Amino acid sequence: MTLKLPLRPPPRTARTAGRQRAGIKVKMILPALTEATSPFFRPIKYSLFPPLGLATLAGYLGDDDEVALQDEHVERLDTDDEPDLVVIQVYITSARRSYELADHYRRKGAWVALGGLHVTSLPEEAARHADSVFIGPGEDTWPVFLDDFRAGCPKPLYRSTVRTLAGLPRIRRDLIKRSLYLVPNSIVVSCGCPHVCDFCYKEAFFQGGRGFYTQAVEDALAEIDRLPGRHLYFLDDHLFGNARFASELFDAMRGMGRLWQAAGTVGSVLRPGLLEAAVTAGLRSLFVGFETLDPRSLRSQRKFQNLRRDYGEAVRRLHDAGVMVNGSFVFGMDEDDPSVFERTVEWAIGQGIETATFHILTPYPGTRLFERMEAEGRLLHRDWDLYDTRHVVFRTRGMSGEALESGYRRAYRDFYRWGSILRGASTKNDPVAALRHVAYAAGWKKFEPLWDRVIRTRQVLRMRPALEQVLRGFGRQPEQPAEPTPEPRRARRPMPHAHGGVLR
């Protein structure tokens, strides 16, 4: 594919690359998603995790460079500064805001680099607002760009081809404002996913190289050791995707005293021995992509890994092991009719699933689903702000768009009613597990005004002990060794560490 990208003269003048000076001034920004900017309640999910990908890129900078990292989900951006280089991570529903910020800084003379899922899908669109765009992961292209920038000859396009997590510099966690996040100890030890679902960005983002790869186990353990406290959240798309890597990691984590959450597939839960090893290492909650109860929909979306899998047995195995379940479900597939909402919610409640995440099927640019719907003339518009899995953006088949949006909202209401929460908790034979179910589900959805106050007063981190108590089953799990002391940052040099979703 040949891209038509606008060219801009290399950086120059007082704020420039390539001239003899102590270092460069870098601004890294994660713009807020459109759905996270409500002037009313701010759901806690937008204050969960810090921008790990940008903090990873910052690890490549020198000790003489000046860097600031800002996450608009948790703080007001300072746009009066004058950096040499601005790096913006772009998601589809933050694209409009990202381009506004990019245009602002370009007018001020900064060199603007854009990367991420949306940029990879639509690089020509992004290039209208950038001086350099990045396609795919940035482990191989970002250090090349930095060398080019310092030499005064950055290119308009950088395309990833080499996929490895070996030899990366240490994540600049010192740039992360820990007090603003419920889960500052997020970590990524693999990239991509071994599966090929039609609605997922993965195929487009990792085109031209490996679509799934992991760190060395010892590198992942070194990053875990650097994180204070007990709680971890693995942000990997599929932590269990490489069973050998996962097994070795879990075995090595035994005795660390960690409590952690992650994402996995139905198949990985049913795999003998793998779940048990994870639980022994501290797994207490797992995000599972069930997506649909209809095998026809699984086939049409190429989610083959869920075919002929016993969803109920997977949930039972998790609950028997003391692991809570966050089930993911997608509505609006061509095989769905208006009965899909009640059927799905009733199944989830009856299985005792603690939390559920519902989505309206959304054809993201770059996915097979988008290409298919575009070819069929079914896309309604390209207002990316509405591609948020809460709005219908295509011509539906099994029901009207209005019925789909209404059913989606009803599914959330019905699943998180107090009666539903209590009914789900009653499926537990253990009273502590039932109490844990109520606390986790209610804490996630029933106290948004409280979360809003906590977020606005910047007290989110104070709620982490409550999260840990729920994960531990209110003290049922034995106490573990005291938290490690984080290491001070040393002079920059290549060091193994966890990958942070570079420019994703």
ABEGO torsion letter per residue (X at the ends): XBBBBBBBBBBBEABBBGBBBABBBBBBBBBBBAAAABABBBBAAAAABBBAAAAAAAAABBAABBBBBBBAAABBBBAABBBABBBBBBBAAAAAAAAAAAAAAAAAGBBBBBBEAAAAABAAAAAAABABBBBEBAAAAAAAAAAAAAAGBBBABBBBABBBABGBBBBBAAABBAAABABABBBBABBEBABABAABAAAAAABGBBABBBBBAAAAAAAAAABBEABBBBABABAAABAAAAAAAAAAABGAGBBBBBBBBAAAAABBGAAAAAAAAGBABBBBBAGBABAAAAAAAGBAAABGBBAAAAAAAAAAAGBBBBBBBBBGBAABBAAAAAAAAAAAAAAGBABBBBBBBBBBBGBAAAAAAAAAGABABABAAABAGABBABBBAABBAAAAAAAAAAAAAAAABAAAAAAAAAABABAAAAAAAAAAAAAAAAAAAAAAAAAAAGAAAAAAAAAAAAAAGGGABBBBBBBBBBBBBBBBBBBBBBBAGBGX
